[in-house]
Amino acid sequence: MFEQALKRALTHSTKYMPKYSEQEQNKFELYVELVSVDVAENKSEEGKKSVVSVVIEEFGLPNTYPVATMWYHKVIAVDKNLVGTVAKDLLDDMDARWCNYIKSSVGGCPKEKFYPQL
């Protein structure tokens, strides 16, 4: 569910586009890996809450040697009823982390939404 919610949030994003879209040819590329685990304590709770590990790597600028650099890794608790909100918050958190990453925490970046925060 979270993957689908994130894809929907990305379709409304003005900053991010799928890798294979026409507008994104020869642009800066990010790789996103999601791994989710259901955290149900019993059968009746299955599918209601999970944790998602989000890893994002950048591969450098177009026409450069592609070396993966991980700049984002967080584990996020996702409630089934809030999955869309958490996906949108993840995009905001990514923006804040990217700002901190490229500015080396000089300041002027938005606050990250998920722990750990820089």
FENCORCOR-V30380 format. One record per backbone hydrogen bond with DSSP energy under -1.0 kcal/mol. NH is the residue of the N-H (numbers start at 0). CO is the residue of the C=O. If there is no record, write none. Layout:
nh=<NH;NH>
co=<CO;CO>
This chain:
nh=<4;5;6;7;8;9;10;20;24;26;30;32;34;36;38;44;45;47;49;50;51;52;53;54;55;56;57;58;63;66;68;70;71;73;75;77;79;81;85;86;87;88;89;90;91;92;93;94;95;96;97;98;99;100;101;102;104>
co=<0;1;2;3;4;5;6;17;21;23;56;54;52;50;48;41;42;44;77;36;75;34;73;32;71;30;68;28;60;64;57;55;55;53;51;49;47;78;81;82;83;84;85;86;87;88;89;90;91;92;93;94;95;96;97;98;99>
